[in-house]
């Protein structure tokens, strides 16, 4: 039986995240697969794919920061906020290097970000990009996101700069291109994007789809994702936990990795000496 775990894939351009997931699922004959954060069709880089019960880790990764390398082109804005879209706004570019540095630094922190119309955002059951393709607009609302690090990596060509951005999950890099340009009194669009980190996972450890298909990959165990202390349950304790009961454990309040013998069960939490299973992975 195929074990549960995570496979780090280096997603190429021109293929959807869901397509990558389906390739992994089909190749491994897995019961179910998922991923830990969508990359756009033209986006590339790190895509952690979850296999079998590891799909339950999605909510845990919702709060994990991600790091990207991206190019922004200044002087125009498209309907999709990337260079694949139709130009809808144009303006002069006359900012200085110092002004760019100041604008970048000013965006570090929390701010209310408006998602792109061409995004997977759902409002009233309707997907924004599907409505946009049909010439309709969904009334989107800003969402609080956080940029924890924002660096200028260099000037690529005239009006094009490369950046490294670390931000909260759910942040749209395309929207950052737009918003940074507004700070500089012009318009901007994202030219390309490469995800290099997702939580504690890094692109350097990922494999290409071809390598994966040839069996050259590592299945990362679910328990390695957590840095909590370990608790090994007896068979009697496991039976109680499995049936939704709490058990007595005189340990500090907090979260723990739970095992029965060598089998990883998931994450439990102790509150006032009572241990309860909070994330079931078996």
VOPAGU-2260 file (C-alpha; in pm, 1 decimal, decimal comma):
REM VOPAGU-2260
SITE   aa  ch    i         X         Y         Z
SITE  UNK   A    0       0,0       0,0       0,0
SITE  UNK   A    1     129,5     343,5     -97,4
SITE  UNK   A    2     230,3     551,4     203,2
SITE  UNK   A    3     113,2     905,2     268,5
SITE  UNK   A    4     348,0    1197,8     234,5
SITE  UNK   A    5     458,5    1500,7      36,0
SITE  UNK   A    6     647,6    1517,4    -294,2
SITE  UNK   A    7     817,7    1842,2    -393,8
SITE  UNK   A    8     767,8    1910,4    -763,8
SITE  UNK   A    9     938,7    2184,6    -965,6
SITE  UNK   A   10     636,9    2291,4   -1170,5
SITE  UNK   A   11     717,4    2413,0   -1523,2
SITE  UNK   A   12     540,6    2695,5   -1704,2
SITE  UNK   A   13     235,4    2620,8   -1912,7
SITE  UNK   A   14      85,2    2349,3   -1694,5
SITE  UNK   A   15    -170,9    2399,2   -1419,2
SITE  UNK   A   16    -112,2    2300,2   -1058,8
SITE  UNK   A   17    -410,9    2064,6   -1077,9
SITE  UNK   A   18    -261,6    1895,6   -1384,7
SITE  UNK   A   19      60,1    1830,8   -1189,2
SITE  UNK   A   20    -145,3    1683,2    -905,1
SITE  UNK   A   21    -328,6    1454,9   -1148,4
SITE  UNK   A   22       1,6    1337,2   -1299,1
SITE  UNK   A   23     131,6    1246,8    -952,6
SITE  UNK   A   24    -193,8    1072,0    -861,2
SITE  UNK   A   25    -204,8     871,6   -1184,6
SITE  UNK   A   26     164,5     777,4   -1171,8
SITE  UNK   A   27     148,7     658,0    -811,5
SITE  UNK   A   28    -202,9     509,3    -837,8
SITE  UNK   A   29    -279,2     706,8    -521,3
SITE  UNK   A   30    -628,5     722,6    -372,0
SITE  UNK   A   31    -609,8    1101,7    -353,0
SITE  UNK   A   32    -363,8    1385,5    -403,0
SITE  UNK   A   33    -364,4    1759,9    -353,1
SITE  UNK   A   34    -124,4    2051,9    -332,0
SITE  UNK   A   35     -21,5    2309,8     -73,8
SITE  UNK   A   36     -84,9    2631,6    -267,2
SITE  UNK   A   37    -170,4    2698,1    -631,6
SITE  UNK   A   38      78,0    2833,3    -882,3
SITE  UNK   A   39     -67,6    3013,2   -1184,9
SITE  UNK   A   40     -51,4    2843,2   -1525,3
SITE  UNK   A   41     252,4    3050,6   -1626,2
SITE  UNK   A   42     405,8    3032,3   -1278,8
SITE  UNK   A   43     687,7    2789,9   -1206,4
SITE  UNK   A   44     878,2    2654,6    -913,3
SITE  UNK   A   45     801,0    2475,0    -591,6
SITE  UNK   A   46     470,2    2288,8    -574,6
SITE  UNK   A   47     438,6    2055,9    -272,1
SITE  UNK   A   48     202,9    1773,0    -373,0
SITE  UNK   A   49      28,8    1581,8     -95,0
SITE  UNK   A   50     -39,5    1209,8    -127,5
SITE  UNK   A   51    -324,5    1020,1      43,5
SITE  UNK   A   52    -383,7    1132,1     403,7
SITE  UNK   A   53    -124,3    1410,3     366,1
SITE  UNK   A   54    -397,9    1603,3     182,9
SITE  UNK   A   55    -529,9    1682,7     531,5
SITE  UNK   A   56    -225,5    1906,5     583,2
SITE  UNK   A   57    -371,0    2178,7     359,3
SITE  UNK   A   58    -524,0    2380,3     643,5
SITE  UNK   A   59    -199,2    2357,4     840,6
SITE  UNK   A   60     -12,7    2515,1     548,7
SITE  UNK   A   61    -263,7    2796,2     500,4
SITE  UNK   A   62     -65,1    3008,3     745,5
SITE  UNK   A   63     280,3    2929,4     604,8
SITE  UNK   A   64     479,1    3206,2     434,3
SITE  UNK   A   65     599,2    3161,6      76,7
SITE  UNK   A   66     894,8    3314,4    -109,2
SITE  UNK   A   67     900,3    3411,1    -476,7
SITE  UNK   A   68    1140,2    3552,1    -732,0
SITE  UNK   A   69     952,2    3765,9    -981,7
SITE  UNK   A   70    1000,4    4023,0   -1256,2
SITE  UNK   A   71     781,1    4333,6   -1273,8
SITE  UNK   A   72     759,7    4545,5   -1587,2
SITE  UNK   A   73     660,9    4909,7   -1536,4
SITE  UNK   A   74     474,4    5139,1   -1773,3
SITE  UNK   A   75     156,0    4944,5   -1830,8
SITE  UNK   A   76    -108,4    4736,7   -1654,4
SITE  UNK   A   77    -301,5    4448,9   -1806,2
SITE  UNK   A   78    -643,3    4305,2   -1730,3
SITE  UNK   A   79    -476,2    3996,5   -1581,0
SITE  UNK   A   80    -198,0    4195,5   -1406,0
SITE  UNK   A   81      63,5    3990,2   -1588,9
SITE  UNK   A   82     220,4    4029,2   -1931,4
SITE  UNK   A   83      -1,2    3758,5   -2081,9
SITE  UNK   A   84    -302,6    3988,1   -2052,7
SITE  UNK   A   85    -445,1    4275,4   -2253,0
SITE  UNK   A   86    -300,2    4620,5   -2181,5
SITE  UNK   A   87    -567,2    4838,9   -2020,2
SITE  UNK   A   88    -360,8    5123,1   -1869,1
SITE  UNK   A   89     -34,6    5292,4   -1970,5
SITE  UNK   A   90     180,1    5559,7   -1809,9
SITE  UNK   A   91     525,2    5713,7   -1807,4
SITE  UNK   A   92     805,3    5560,0   -1603,4
SITE  UNK   A   93    1027,9    5820,4   -1445,1
SITE  UNK   A   94    1106,5    5697,2   -1093,4
SITE  UNK   A   95    1461,5    5683,9    -961,4
SITE  UNK   A   96    1638,8    5385,2    -808,6
SITE  UNK   A   97    1606,2    5550,7    -468,1
SITE  UNK   A   98    1234,3    5603,1    -514,5
SITE  UNK   A   99    1195,8    5237,4    -608,7
SITE  UNK   A  100    1389,6    5132,2    -297,2
SITE  UNK   A  101    1171,2    5354,6     -78,6
SITE  UNK   A  102     848,1    5225,0    -235,1
SITE  UNK   A  103     956,1    4861,9    -189,8
SITE  UNK   A  104    1038,7    4917,2     178,0
SITE  UNK   A  105     708,2    5096,9     235,1
SITE  UNK   A  106     516,4    4786,5     129,5
SITE  UNK   A  107     671,0    4559,6     392,4
SITE  UNK   A  108     408,4    4479,4     654,1
SITE  UNK   A  109      34,6    4418,8     646,4
SITE  UNK   A  110    -194,1    4584,2     395,1
SITE  UNK   A  111    -535,0    4538,3     236,8
SITE  UNK   A  112    -479,9    4383,7    -104,8
SITE  UNK   A  113    -734,5    4371,6    -386,0
SITE  UNK   A  114    -719,1    4034,9    -568,4
SITE  UNK   A  115    -693,4    4033,9    -950,5
SITE  UNK   A  116   -1014,0    3993,8   -1149,9
SITE  UNK   A  117    -837,0    3706,5   -1325,8
SITE  UNK   A  118    -790,6    3489,0   -1018,4
SITE  UNK   A  119    -938,4    3174,2    -867,3
SITE  UNK   A  120   -1113,5    3385,5    -603,9
SITE  UNK   A  121   -1475,0    3278,4    -551,7
SITE  UNK   A  122   -1760,4    3517,8    -474,0
SITE  UNK   A  123   -2110,8    3379,1    -438,1
SITE  UNK   A  124   -1998,1    3049,2    -584,6
SITE  UNK   A  125   -1861,7    3216,5    -900,6
SITE  UNK   A  126   -1492,9    3202,3    -995,0
SITE  UNK   A  127   -1350,4    3544,6   -1077,3
SITE  UNK   A  128   -1137,5    3446,8   -1378,1
SITE  UNK   A  129   -1421,5    3248,6   -1540,1
SITE  UNK   A  130   -1652,3    3548,0   -1510,9
SITE  UNK   A  131   -1377,8    3779,2   -1641,7
SITE  UNK   A  132   -1331,5    3560,2   -1950,3
SITE  UNK   A  133   -1702,3    3604,7   -2020,3
SITE  UNK   A  134   -1669,6    3982,6   -1997,1
SITE  UNK   A  135   -1820,1    4001,7   -1649,9
SITE  UNK   A  136   -1668,8    4135,7   -1329,1
SITE  UNK   A  137   -1713,8    3998,4    -980,3
SITE  UNK   A  138   -1726,9    4249,5    -698,7
SITE  UNK   A  139   -1409,5    4154,4    -515,0
SITE  UNK   A  140   -1315,5    4285,7    -172,2
SITE  UNK   A  141    -965,8    4356,7     -34,8
SITE  UNK   A  142    -806,2    4101,0     193,2
SITE  UNK   A  143    -538,8    4162,4     454,8
SITE  UNK   A  144    -206,4    4012,4     350,2
SITE  UNK   A  145     144,7    4054,6     483,8
SITE  UNK   A  146     475,5    4107,6     306,7
SITE  UNK   A  147     752,1    4008,3     546,5
SITE  UNK   A  148    1045,3    4068,5     310,8
SITE  UNK   A  149    1074,8    4255,0     -19,4
SITE  UNK   A  150    1409,8    4290,7    -197,5
SITE  UNK   A  151    1521,4    4435,0    -529,4
SITE  UNK   A  152    1745,2    4173,7    -693,5
SITE  UNK   A  153    1840,2    4392,7    -987,9
SITE  UNK   A  154    1740,4    4565,1   -1308,0
SITE  UNK   A  155    1679,7    4315,3   -1588,1
SITE  UNK   A  156    1624,8    4563,1   -1870,7
SITE  UNK   A  157    1466,4    4901,9   -1921,0
SITE  UNK   A  158    1150,1    4925,7   -1705,9
SITE  UNK   A  159    1193,8    4566,4   -1584,2
SITE  UNK   A  160    1317,1    4477,1   -1234,1
SITE  UNK   A  161    1359,8    4148,1   -1050,1
SITE  UNK   A  162    1243,7    4111,1    -689,6
SITE  UNK   A  163    1240,7    3855,2    -411,0
SITE  UNK   A  164     921,4    3861,5    -204,7
SITE  UNK   A  165     830,4    3668,3     108,8
SITE  UNK   A  166     463,7    3697,3     196,5
SITE  UNK   A  167     170,1    3537,1     371,0
SITE  UNK   A  168     -27,4    3262,4     203,3
SITE  UNK   A  169    -305,5    3399,9     -16,8
SITE  UNK   A  170    -103,6    3701,2    -132,9
SITE  UNK   A  171    -119,7    3774,6    -505,6
SITE  UNK   A  172     220,2    3866,8    -649,8
SITE  UNK   A  173      44,5    4013,6    -954,8
SITE  UNK   A  174    -140,2    4251,4    -724,5
SITE  UNK   A  175     188,8    4353,3    -564,2
SITE  UNK   A  176     316,7    4449,0    -912,2
SITE  UNK   A  177      13,6    4670,5    -959,4
SITE  UNK   A  178      30,4    4823,5    -611,1
SITE  UNK   A  179     404,8    4889,3    -618,6
SITE  UNK   A  180     362,7    5068,3    -951,4
SITE  UNK   A  181      89,1    5286,8    -800,3
SITE  UNK   A  182     334,2    5385,9    -524,9
SITE  UNK   A  183     569,4    5498,1    -801,2
SITE  UNK   A  184     307,5    5694,9    -993,9
SITE  UNK   A  185     287,6    5455,9   -1286,5
SITE  UNK   A  186     145,9    5116,1   -1387,2
SITE  UNK   A  187     298,4    4772,1   -1358,1
SITE  UNK   A  188     246,8    4406,4   -1448,3
SITE  UNK   A  189     411,3    4081,6   -1347,8
SITE  UNK   A  190     637,1    3935,1   -1615,9
SITE  UNK   A  191     726,6    3599,7   -1457,1
SITE  UNK   A  192     719,6    3423,3   -1120,0
SITE  UNK   A  193     921,1    3147,0    -955,2
SITE  UNK   A  194     827,6    3006,6    -613,3
SITE  UNK   A  195    1139,4    2914,0    -418,1
SITE  UNK   A  196     997,6    2833,9     -73,8
SITE  UNK   A  197     674,2    2714,7      87,3
SITE  UNK   A  198     693,6    2694,1     465,9
SITE  UNK   A  199     993,3    2472,7     540,5
SITE  UNK   A  200    1008,9    2330,9     187,5
SITE  UNK   A  201    1257,9    2467,4     -69,2
SITE  UNK   A  202    1281,8    2458,0    -447,0
SITE  UNK   A  203    1637,1    2317,0    -431,6
SITE  UNK   A  204    1487,1    1994,6    -293,5
SITE  UNK   A  205    1221,2    1961,5    -564,6
SITE  UNK   A  206    1230,1    1731,7    -867,0
SITE  UNK   A  207    1113,7    1790,3   -1222,2
SITE  UNK   A  208     809,0    1608,9   -1356,4
SITE  UNK   A  209    1036,9    1392,2   -1571,6
SITE  UNK   A  210    1247,8    1295,3   -1271,0
SITE  UNK   A  211     931,3    1213,6   -1079,5
SITE  UNK   A  212     796,8     996,6   -1360,4
SITE  UNK   A  213    1129,0     809,6   -1361,3
SITE  UNK   A  214    1098,2     738,7    -990,5
SITE  UNK   A  215    1363,2     989,9    -880,6
SITE  UNK   A  216    1177,9    1154,6    -594,1
SITE  UNK   A  217    1155,6    1156,5    -216,7
SITE  UNK   A  218     827,1    1098,6     -32,7
SITE  UNK   A  219     849,8    1326,8     269,8
SITE  UNK   A  220     677,3    1177,1     573,3
SITE  UNK   A  221     387,5    1368,3     726,3
SITE  UNK   A  222     536,5    1372,7    1075,0
SITE  UNK   A  223     851,5    1552,6     956,1
SITE  UNK   A  224     638,4    1858,6     881,0
SITE  UNK   A  225     582,2    1920,1    1251,6
SITE  UNK   A  226     841,8    2016,0    1511,3
SITE  UNK   A  227     626,4    1920,5    1810,7
SITE  UNK   A  228     736,9    1680,8    2083,2
SITE  UNK   A  229     646,7    1313,0    2038,8
SITE  UNK   A  230     397,7    1109,3    2242,9
SITE  UNK   A  231     373,9     730,8    2195,7
SITE  UNK   A  232      30,9     598,0    2288,0
SITE  UNK   A  233     -48,0     254,8    2424,5
SITE  UNK   A  234    -300,8      41,3    2235,9
SITE  UNK   A  235    -563,8     132,1    2494,8
SITE  UNK   A  236    -493,4     504,7    2458,8
SITE  UNK   A  237    -497,0     472,6    2080,7
SITE  UNK   A  238    -840,7     308,4    2093,6
SITE  UNK   A  239    -977,2     599,3    2297,0
SITE  UNK   A  240    -817,2     863,9    2074,3
SITE  UNK   A  241    -943,9     685,9    1763,1
SITE  UNK   A  242   -1297,0     703,1    1896,6
SITE  UNK   A  243   -1284,1    1074,6    1973,6
SITE  UNK   A  244   -1217,5    1048,6    2346,2
SITE  UNK   A  245    -965,4    1249,4    2547,0
SITE  UNK   A  246    -699,9    1084,3    2758,3
SITE  UNK   A  247    -509,9    1203,3    3062,7
SITE  UNK   A  248    -149,7    1318,3    3008,4
SITE  UNK   A  249      34,5    1516,9    3272,0
SITE  UNK   A  250     240,8    1722,1    3029,3
SITE  UNK   A  251     263,1    2090,5    2940,7
SITE  UNK   A  252     -21,8    2245,6    2743,6
SITE  UNK   A  253      46,7    2249,0    2371,5
SITE  UNK   A  254      54,4    2041,3    2054,6
SITE  UNK   A  255     225,2    1703,1    2016,6
SITE  UNK   A  256     296,0    1444,3    1748,3
SITE  UNK   A  257     107,4    1125,9    1833,3
SITE  UNK   A  258     220,1     770,2    1754,0
SITE  UNK   A  259      95,5     418,2    1816,5
SITE  UNK   A  260     411,0     207,9    1810,0
SITE  UNK   A  261     581,8     350,4    1496,9
SITE  UNK   A  262     263,6     462,8    1319,7
SITE  UNK   A  263     216,6     839,3    1301,7
SITE  UNK   A  264    -141,8     921,7    1395,9
SITE  UNK   A  265    -144,9    1298,6    1363,1
SITE  UNK   A  266    -138,2    1597,0    1595,4
SITE  UNK   A  267    -293,0    1615,1    1939,5
SITE  UNK   A  268    -328,2    1899,5    2184,0
SITE  UNK   A  269    -302,9    1892,8    2561,8
SITE  UNK   A  270    -512,6    2137,5    2759,7
SITE  UNK   A  271    -508,3    2103,9    3139,6
SITE  UNK   A  272    -370,1    1747,2    3126,7
SITE  UNK   A  273    -631,3    1633,9    2872,6
SITE  UNK   A  274    -503,5    1511,8    2536,1
SITE  UNK   A  275    -728,2    1521,7    2230,0
SITE  UNK   A  276    -655,6    1438,1    1866,0
SITE  UNK   A  277    -687,4    1758,6    1660,0
SITE  UNK   A  278    -545,3    1650,0    1322,4
SITE  UNK   A  279    -607,5    1290,6    1218,8
SITE  UNK   A  280    -367,7    1148,0     960,0
SITE  UNK   A  281    -450,9     776,4     967,5
